[in-house]
Amino acid sequence: MAESSGIQKITLENVMGDRFGRYSKYIIQERAIPDIRDGLKPVQRRIIFAMQEDNNTHDKAYRKSAKTVGNVIGNYHPHGDTSVYDAMVRLSQEWKMLEPLVDMQGNNGSLDGDPAAAMRYTEARLSKIAGELVKDINLDTVDFILNFDDTDEEPTVLPAKYPNLLVNGATGISAGYATDIPPHNLGEIIDATVHLIDYPEAHLKTLMKYVKGPDFPTGGIVQGAKGLKKAFDTGKGRIIIRSKTEIEKIRGGREQIVITEIPYDVNKSNLVSKIHDIRINKKIDGIADVRDETDRAGLRIVVELKKDVNAEGVLTYLLKNTDLQISYNYNVIAIDDKQPKQLGLKDILNSYLNFRREVVTRRTKTLLKKDKDREHIVKGLIKAISILDKVIAVIRGSKNKSHAKINLINDFSFSERQAEAIVNLQLYRLTNTDITELEEEAKNLESRIKEYNEILSNKDKLNQVIKKELKEIKKNYAKPRLTQIEDEIEELKVEKEVLVSEEEVIVTLTREGYLKRTSLRSYQSSSPDDISIRNGDHILFAEKLSTLDQMVIFTSKGKVINRPIHELPDIRWKDSGQHLSQSISFEPSERIIAAYSYRKLPKEDTFV
């Protein structure tokens, strides 16, 4: 590289490599991948912090979302308002977040993929549990850095009193990395975390007794114990998410399939449309109607069936061919120690506990210093009251406030801070009640200081504090599990009876290879002799069969052709059939020598 007059000459290859490397690092660390400690991406953290700083908390009135978005953009996140508002909306959606962090009033979207109302119409505030993420942030528990224009400070991470990364999960795509972390039950995660505090060498198998698997806000059924174990061990694994369904009896001896829970992140409207398409296109001939009856009481999709239709068979087909059942791939990647890492369950909990130990230690040091400072003042006030007459005499004999402070320091060995508190003491504070209160305060301060010192000097005591706070979170916020866990992945096998409507038909095949299926109505309305056959050809096979049957055909060239009856062309009795050459390779001199029908072919059979 050469440099002249401030101009650098450098190859495009080096410039691109350097700049893209910086950009990739920024995207990974500052945009798309969550932090393992608080489970948040930067934009989410900035939204929550901005709302906390603005006192826009759960116990205050709602405020316009536009105000929060403007605050975030102006102070912490210099990007488009749409991206910030979209992130804010997602934090409020109870079908996306197991524990929503923003409480939004107004249209915040829907399970059908409808967009939220514009930010000028909606109002929001932090949810109560979001307050637990920012609690104690003013006690020097986390590091702060300057914001983008150096006019304010923002936290690098939130104190997070519970493992939010696992509780709410995350999804994101960055340069070279993608993360997909499903939500998990708050109570189960806390139980596993507490167990890990007590038994740091606990095996994954033990932790999985507490954490059964993901717990999606949309419920559903998760299948695949092997995939779960692999995901919790390595951070990668595949599971199946299935809808919860019921089969109900309805009028006329018919049945209907009722869907009450659908897989996570599935668009309900698209799902209903897909089932409608199956009905209209008659991919299965058994669905009479599809209705979305979802209301405030909960999700409800009804698939009404025709009479004498196998409901279990139709359900199996829908599970296999629609998003009533999906596969979900765990890909647990988070920022740990400023680097993206793939992590298992125990890794995440250990990293979180190390972070909480640091947070509680820093908080304790701050509180210890604060109480020591206050204890010093209180002891000075108590001492001053015990020699009140002398103190008053010294103050009255002083020229001014500064002179009085110097005299108190020199005559009675008060510190400068104690002397400042004494000269500022108001006369009404000299009553017996106030003196007693000071003595009681001194005792309480002494007790707290002793407790803080124990926490700082004893790791077990520190762990007890963390455990106590985790258990309080569980007591206040834990909810019953929504998602059912099943060990085995059920194989979906669609029976032909579901796909094909059974009907009796006449099947004919000529020696030269003309094949057709004719309805009984067409056959019965015609004379058997009315069939059209080419000169020199004759019928080799003619039988009444079911559309559920199949036939096997043998040719003079040694070919064996299998044909399901329902796939044969439906042609009038009077017309010629369709020649086999239209669907397979069939030589001009080739002829049919035999044909047989069957319903289910045994493992071994003889046709001659």
N, C-alpha and C positions, 0 to 999 in steps of 0.2 A: 504493500500500500504506500502510495506517495502522497505527500501533503504540500500544497502550494497555495499561499494567499487564503488560507482558511478553507480551501476546497479539497475534499478528499477524493481520491480515485480508488475505487474498489469494485471488484467484479460483481455483476448482477447475481451470480450464484451465491456469493457470500452474503450479500445484502438480503436476498430472499430467505436464505436459511436462518440468518440471525433474527430478522423481523418476524418470520412465521413462528420461530421458536418462542419469541416473547409473547406473541399473540396467543399461541396455544397455551402457554403457561397462564396467561390472564384468563382465558376462557375456562380452563380447568379449575383454577383456584378462586376466581372472582365472579363466576356466573352460574355454571351448570351443575357442579358437583357439590353436595352438601358437606358440611363440616361434621365430623364424627362426634364432636362434643355437644353441640346443641341441635344437630340434625337439620340445620337451616342453610339455605343458599344465601348469598349476600343480600339480594333484593328482599327476601323474606325477613332477614334479620333487621334490615334498615326500616322496613315497614313497621315491624313490632316495636323497635326502639323509638322511632319517630312518634308513634301513637302513645307510647309510655311517656316520653318527654313532654308531649302536648297534653298530658293528663287525660287522654282519651281512653279511659279504662272502663272495666265492666260495671263499676258502681256509679258511673257518670252518664249523662245523657248522650244519645247518639249524635254524631256529627257528620256533615256531608263528606262523602268519600273523596270528592274532588279536593277538599282541603287537605286531607292526608296525603293524597297523591302529589299535590303541589309542594307540600312540606318535604316529602321524600326526595322529589326531583331537585328542589332548590337547595337542599342541605346535604344530601347523602348519595343520591343515585342519579347522576346526570345522563339519563337516557330518556327514551320516549315515554309519554304518559300512559300509552296503551299497555306497554309491557309491565309497568308498575301496577296499573289497575287490574290487569289480568291476574297477576300474582296475588294481589289482595283479594280478588274474588275467589280464587282457588282456595285460599286459606280459610274462606268462610263456608265452603261447600261441604255439607255433611255427608254427601255421597262420595266425596273424594278424600276427605280428612276424617280419620276415626275420632280425633279430638280437635275440632275446628279451633283455630287460633284467633280468628276474627269473627265477631258477631255482627252480621250485616242485615240491615232492615231494607226491604224492597226486593226487587227481582234480581237475584244473584245467579241466574241461569237455572238449568234443570237437568234431570237425568236423560232428557231427550236431546241434549246438546244445544239447547237454545242459549243464545248469548245473554249475558247480564244486561240490565238497563244501563244507560250511560251514567258515568260517575256523578254527574250533576243531580241525578235523581235518587241515588241510593245513599244510605247513611250507615255508618259503621262505628264500632268501638272494639277494643280488645276483649276477647272472651276471658272468663275468669281463670281458666287453666293457662292461658297465655301469660297471665301475670306471674305464674310460677317460673316462667322462663327468664323473666327480667328481674325477679325479686333479688334484692341485695346488690344490684348493679352499682348503686351509689356508695358501696362500702369497699371500693378498690378491689373487687373480686376478680375483675378481668382487665386486660390491657385495652387502652384506648389509643387510637391513632388519629391524625389530622384527616379531615374530610378532603374531598377532591380540590377545593379551592383554599384550603388552609384557614378557613374562617371558623371552624367548629371541630369538635371531636366526635368520633363514633367508636363503638366497641368492636373489637376483632371477633368476639364471640359473646354469647349471652350466658349467664351463670347456670341456667337450665337445671332445675331441681328434679328433673326426671329424664330418662333416656329418650328424648323426642325423636331421634333418628329411627329407632325401631317402632315407636308408638305410632307415628304418623307416616313413616316411610318417605320415599322420595323417588322422583324420576327425572332424568336429565340426559342430554347428549352434548358432549363437548368434543374437542379435537382429540381423536384417538380413544376416547372413553365414553361409555354410556352406563348409566346406573338405573336399576329398577329394584327398589326396595319396597315390599308391601307393608302395610300397617300391621301392627300386632297389638294384642290386648294389653292395656296399661297395667292392670292388676297382675297379669302373668309375668310381664317384663320386670316389674318391681319385685315380685317374689323371687325371680331368678337372680336379680341383682343383689338382693339381701342375702340370698344363699351364697353367692360368690364372695361377698364380704366375709361371711363366717367361714367359708371353705374355699380359699383361693385356688386350691388344686383340683377343684371339682371337675369331673368329666362332663363332656357334652351330653352324654346319655342322661346324667342327673339333671342338667339344666333343662333338657327337653321334657322332663316330668312337669316342669312349671310352664314352659312356653310350648304349647301344643302345636303351634303353627301360626300362620297369618290369621288376622281377624279383620276381615274387610267390612267397611261401613255398610256395604250393600248385602252383607250376609253371604248366603250361598253355601255350597259344600266343597271342601277341598279334599282331593284324593291324591295319594302318593306318599307313603311314609318314607320310601327310599329317597325320593327327590327332596323331601323336607330335610332329612338327615344330612344329605350331601350339601344342601344350601346352608344349613346351620354350621356345617363343618368347614366348608371352603368358600362360601359366599356365592356359589353358582349351583343351581339345581332347578329341575323342572317339576311343576305340579299341575294338576288339573283342577279347574274351578267349574263347578256344575250348578245350574239353577236349582232352586227348591221348587218342587212341583207337587200337585195333588191331582188325582183323578176323581171327578165327582159325577154322580148319577144325575141326570136331568130328565125332563119330561119325554114321553114317548119311548122310554127304554133306551135312550141314548146316553152318551157320556161326553164329558168335556175335560180338557186338561187346563188346570189353573196354575199359572206361574206366579209365585209370590216373592221370589228373590232371584236376581240375575247376577251373573259374574261381574266382578269389579271392572270398572272402566268400559263397560259395554254400553253403547248408545241404545236406549230403550226403543226410541222411534225407529231406528234402523233395523233393530231386531224384529219388531212387529211387521215392518215392511217386507222383510225377508220371508217371514212366515206367510204373509199375504201372497207374495210371488209364488211360493210353493203351491199354495191353494189354486191360484189362478192358472198357473201353467200345468197343473195336475201332475206334478212330479210324484205325488202320492194321491191316490184317489180315495180320500176319506175325511178331508177337512171341509166342514160346512161353512164355518165362519171364524174370523179372528177379530177380537175386540180388545182394546186397551181400556180397562175399567179402573185405572189408577186414579186415586183421589187422596184427600187428606188422611184417610185411614191407612193408606199404604199402597204399595205397588200391587197390581193385579192385572195380568194378561190372560185372557180366556181364549182357548182354542176349542171351538165347538166341533164335535165330530158327527159324521153321519151314522145312521143306524147300522148295527152289527159290524162296526169297525173295531179292530184290535187297538185299543187306546195305548197299551204299553208299546206296541209296535210303532205307532205313529210318534210317540214320545221319543223312542230310541232314534228314529230317523231324524227328528228335529234336533236332538242333542248332537247327532253326528254331523248334520249339514247346516247348522246355524250357530250363532254365538250363545245359544243356551248352554253350551259347554265350550270352554276355551282352555288352552294351555297357557300357563304363566311361568316365565323364566326369571328366577331370582338372579340378579346380577348386582351383588352388594359392593358397590365402590363408593368410598367416601374419602374426604381429605383428612388424613391423620398425620400429624407432625409436618404439615405443609406439603404433603405428598399424597397423590391419589393411590389408594390401596384397596385390594380385594380382601374382604374381611368376613370371618365367620361370627357366629353369635357370641362366643366367649371373648373373641378379640374386641368386639364392639363394647361389650359390658366392661371389660378390663380398662379400655381406653377411657370410657366414661367415668369409671370410678377414680382413676388417676386424676382426671380433670376435676372431679368434685372434691377430691382431697385437697387439691391446690386451691380451689375456690373457697372451701370452708376454712382452710389455713389462712388465706389472705383476709377473709372476713373477720376471723377471730383476732388476727393481729390488729386490724383497724379498730375493732370494738375494744380490745385491750388498751390500746393507746388512748382512745377516747375516754374510757372509764378511769384510767390512771390519771389523765389530765383533770378529769372532774374530781377524782378523789383528792388530788393535791389541793384543789380550790376549796373543797368542803372541809378538809382538815384545817386549812388556814382560817376559814370562817369560824369554825368551832373554837379554835385557839383564840381568835380575836374576841369572841363573845365571852370567853372565860376570863379575859383581862380587859373587859370592855371599858372601864373607867380610864385606864392608862392609855388605851388606844384612842379614846375620844380626846383626852388631854393632848396627846401628840398631834392629832389632826387639827385641833383648835389652835395649837401653837405654831402651825405651819403657815407659810406664806400663800401657797396655792396647792393645787392637786398634785403636781409633780413633786413639790417639796415634801408634801405629806407622804407620798409613796416612798421617797428616799428615806425619810425619818423612820417609817414603819419597818423598812428593810434593815436599817442600821440598828434600831433600838430593840427589835423583837425577832430578828432573823427570819422575817417573812421573805418569800421569793417575790420576784417582780409581779408574777401573775397573781399570787395571793394578795399582794398589796393593792393591785388594780381592783380585784374583786371586793376588797374591804372598803376602799374609798367610794366604790359605786354602790355599796350596800345601803338600801333604804331603811329608814328608821322603823317602819312597820314590820320589817323582817326580824326585829329583835324581841318579838313576843315569845312566850313560852312554847306555844304551838310550833312556831317556825324553828325554834332551837331543837325541839324534839324531832321534827321532820329532818333536819340536817343530820342528826345523830343516826336516825333510821336509814337515811340515804347512804351514810358512810358505811353502815353495816352491809347494806345491799351491794354497794360497790365493791367492798372487800370480798364478798362471797362470789360475785361475778368474776372479779379479777383472778381469784383462785381457780375458778372453773375454766377460764380462758387459758391460764397457764397449764392446766392439766391437759387440755385439748392439744396445745402446742407441743407438749413434751411426751405425750402418750399416744401412740398410733391407735391403740385399741379404743381409747376415748374418742379419738377423731372418727373412727369407723362407727362408733355408737351414735354419734351425732348424725352422720350421713344416713344410717339405718333409720333413725327416728324420723328424719325428715321425709325419707322415701315412704315410710309407713303412713305418715300423715297425708301424703299425696294420694296414696292408694285409698285411704279411708274417705277422703273428700271427693275423689273423682272416678274411682274404678267402677266399671259397668260389667254386666254379664257378657260373656262371649256371644258374638253374633254369627260367626262362621262355624259350621260343623266340620269336624275332621274325620276322614275315613282313611284307613291304612292302604287299602288296595285300590288300584285304578280299574274300574269296571270296564270290561271290553264291550264296545258297542257293535252288536251284530244285527243288521237290519234284515229281517226275514222278507222273502220275496212276496209273501202274502200282503205285506204292507204297501209295497210299491205297485202291485198289480191288482186291479179289480177283477175278481174271478168271474169268468163268463164262459159259457159253452159255445164252441165254434166248430165249424167244419173245416178241416185242413186237407188240402189236396196237393199231390206232387206227381208230375208226369215223368216219364222215362227220360225225356230230353232235358229236364231240370226246371220246369215251370212250377213255382211254389206260391201258394196263396192261403190266406185265412179268410173265411166267409162267415158272417154272422148268421145265426139260425133264422132270423127274420128274412134275410135275403135268400137263404136256401129254401125256406118253406114257401116263399112267394113265387118260386120258380119251379120249373120241371127239372128233375135230375138230368134229363137229356139235353137241357138247354146250354150246358157248359161248353165253352169255346175251347177246342183243342186243335192244334195244327195237324196237317195231313201227315200221316206216318207216325204220329205220337199217340200215346195212350196213358191213362191214369195208372200209376203204379201204387199210389198210397192215397187212401181216402178214409178218414176217421173223424168221429165226433170227439173232440178233446176239450180240455179246460185251458184257459189262458195261463194257468199255473203250471201246465205240463211243458215238457221239452221233447224234442225229437232229434234222433241221430240218423244221418244220411250217409250211405256208402256209395262211392262212384266206381266206375270201371277202371279208373287210373289209380285206385288204391287210396283215395282221399276219404277221410272221415269228417263229416261236417255236423256240428251241434247247433241247434237253433231253438231258443226259447220261443214258445208259441206266441206269447204276447208281443214279440218283436217282429213277427211275420207281417207282411203288408196286408191290410184289410181291404179286400177286393170283392166286388160283387160276384155272385155265382156264375153269371152269364159271361164274365170277362176272363181272359187268359190271366194266368198268374204272372209273377215277376220272375225273370230268369235268374238263376243263381250266379251267372256271370256278372251281374250288377253289384254283387257284394264280395265275391271271391274270384280267384283265378280259375277259369273253367274252359278247358280246351274244346274246340268245335266238335271233335269226335268223341268227346267224353259223354258217358251216359250214366244214369242212376241205376243201380242194381238192387238196392234194398233200402228200406227206411223203417224205423221203429220209434215208438213213443214211450215216454216214461215220466214219472213224477219226480222221484228221487233216485238217482243212479246208485246202485249198491257198489261196494268196493270191487267186487268181481261179478261179471255176468257174461252170458253167452248169447249172441244175437243170431247165430246160425244153427 
